[in-house]
Amino acid sequence: MTSTDAPVRFDTKIAVLLRDDLAPWQRLNVTAFLVSGLGTEAPEVIGEPYADADSTPYLPMFRQPVLVFDGPAALLTTAHSRALARALPRAVFTADLFATGHDAANRAAVRAVPGAKLDLVGLAVYGPKNAVDKTLKGARMHP
């Protein structure tokens, strides 16, 4: 095993928590939307661009795995409060966003509801491993 093959241990974690009653297409859609904002808030999570053997360029991706968890609605509310208390970079996806059709409508739907009353179906967080683990305590790895 060369040094480039050795496993890398990250001191940070990218995690997504999904409500456990979502349909499969919703789980995928919510996960994609949630993680899309992390690179703008925490640019260090983005690695270098890719290229194949023909030198065709590809966009950079996260430099570390994204762990996906699920749990009941009450756990999302608790995890949201924990993320706020720890000041972790975070993204939210509410049930209302399934009925909107564009970015401005999405932001308006979230802004219309106080944070404690958001109908959360997904939450993404990034930060030190220990803080993320404590934030998601009680969640289980997505099957």
C-alpha positions as CSV (number, residue, x, y, z in Angstrom):
1,M,0.0,0.0,0.0
2,T,1.4,3.4,-1.0
3,S,1.0,6.6,1.0
4,T,-1.8,7.6,-1.5
5,D,-3.6,4.3,-0.8
6,A,-3.5,4.6,3.0
7,P,-6.9,5.5,4.6
8,V,-7.2,9.1,5.6
9,R,-8.6,9.9,9.0
10,F,-10.5,13.1,9.0
11,D,-10.9,15.3,12.1
12,T,-14.1,16.7,10.6
13,K,-17.4,15.1,9.5
14,I,-20.0,15.8,6.8
15,A,-23.3,14.3,7.8
16,V,-26.9,14.3,6.6
17,L,-29.8,13.4,8.8
18,L,-33.0,12.4,6.9
19,R,-36.5,11.9,8.4
20,D,-37.2,8.2,8.3
21,D,-40.5,8.4,6.6
22,L,-39.3,9.9,3.3
23,A,-39.8,8.1,-0.1
24,P,-36.6,6.9,-1.7
25,W,-36.7,9.7,-4.4
26,Q,-37.2,12.2,-1.6
27,R,-34.2,10.9,0.3
28,L,-31.9,11.3,-2.7
29,N,-33.3,14.7,-3.6
30,V,-33.0,16.1,-0.1
31,T,-29.5,14.8,0.4
32,A,-28.3,16.4,-2.9
33,F,-29.9,19.7,-2.0
34,L,-28.6,19.7,1.6
35,V,-24.9,19.0,0.7
36,S,-24.9,21.5,-2.2
37,G,-24.4,24.4,0.2
38,L,-21.6,23.1,2.3
39,G,-18.8,24.0,-0.1
40,T,-19.8,27.6,-0.1
41,E,-19.8,27.9,3.7
42,A,-16.8,25.6,4.3
43,P,-14.7,25.7,1.2
44,E,-12.1,23.4,2.8
45,V,-14.5,20.4,2.3
46,I,-13.9,20.6,-1.5
47,G,-11.0,18.7,-3.0
48,E,-9.1,19.3,-6.2
49,P,-10.7,19.0,-9.7
50,Y,-10.6,15.6,-11.3
51,A,-9.3,14.5,-14.8
52,D,-9.3,11.2,-16.6
53,A,-6.4,9.7,-18.5
54,D,-7.5,11.7,-21.6
55,S,-7.2,14.9,-19.5
56,T,-10.9,15.5,-19.7
57,P,-11.6,17.8,-16.7
58,Y,-14.3,17.1,-14.1
59,L,-15.6,19.2,-11.2
60,P,-14.1,18.8,-7.8
61,M,-16.0,17.0,-5.1
62,F,-16.0,16.7,-1.3
63,R,-12.6,15.6,0.0
64,Q,-14.2,13.3,2.5
65,P,-17.2,11.0,2.7
66,V,-20.7,12.2,3.4
67,L,-22.4,10.0,6.0
68,V,-26.1,9.7,5.8
69,F,-28.3,9.0,8.8
70,D,-32.0,8.8,9.4
71,G,-34.4,9.1,12.3
72,P,-37.8,10.3,13.4
73,A,-39.1,13.9,13.1
74,A,-38.4,14.6,16.7
75,L,-34.8,13.7,16.3
76,L,-34.4,16.2,13.4
77,T,-35.8,18.9,15.7
78,T,-33.4,18.0,18.5
79,A,-30.4,17.8,16.1
80,H,-31.3,21.2,14.6
81,S,-31.2,22.7,18.1
82,R,-27.9,21.0,18.8
83,A,-26.4,22.2,15.6
84,L,-27.5,25.8,16.4
85,A,-26.1,25.5,19.9
86,R,-22.7,24.3,18.5
87,A,-22.7,26.9,15.7
88,L,-22.1,24.2,13.1
89,P,-22.5,25.1,9.5
90,R,-25.8,23.6,8.5
91,A,-28.4,23.3,5.8
92,V,-32.1,22.5,6.3
93,F,-34.7,21.0,4.0
94,T,-38.4,21.4,5.1
95,A,-41.4,19.5,3.9
96,D,-42.7,22.8,2.4
97,L,-39.9,22.6,-0.2
98,F,-41.4,19.6,-1.9
99,A,-44.2,22.0,-3.1
100,T,-42.0,24.8,-4.3
101,G,-40.6,25.1,-7.8
102,H,-37.4,27.3,-7.6
103,D,-34.8,28.7,-5.3
104,A,-36.5,32.0,-4.3
105,A,-39.6,30.1,-3.4
106,N,-37.6,27.7,-1.3
107,R,-36.0,30.5,0.7
108,A,-39.3,32.2,1.2
109,A,-40.9,28.9,2.5
110,V,-38.1,28.5,5.1
111,R,-38.2,32.2,6.0
112,A,-42.0,32.1,6.7
113,V,-41.6,29.7,9.6
114,P,-39.8,30.2,13.0
115,G,-36.8,27.9,13.4
116,A,-38.4,26.0,16.2
117,K,-41.4,25.2,14.1
118,L,-39.7,24.1,10.9
119,D,-41.1,20.9,9.5
120,L,-37.7,19.4,9.0
121,V,-37.2,16.4,6.6
122,G,-33.4,16.9,6.3
123,L,-30.5,18.5,8.0
124,A,-26.8,18.6,6.9
125,V,-24.0,19.5,9.3
126,Y,-20.3,19.9,9.0
127,G,-17.7,20.3,11.7
128,P,-15.4,18.6,14.2
129,K,-16.2,14.9,14.4
130,N,-17.1,15.0,18.1
131,A,-19.5,18.0,17.7
132,V,-21.2,16.3,14.7
133,D,-21.5,13.0,16.6
134,K,-23.1,14.8,19.6
135,T,-25.4,16.7,17.3
136,L,-26.7,13.5,15.6
137,K,-26.8,11.4,18.8
138,G,-29.7,9.0,18.5
139,A,-29.6,8.8,14.7
140,R,-28.9,5.6,12.8
141,M,-26.9,5.1,9.7
142,H,-29.1,5.1,6.6
143,P,-29.8,1.6,5.5
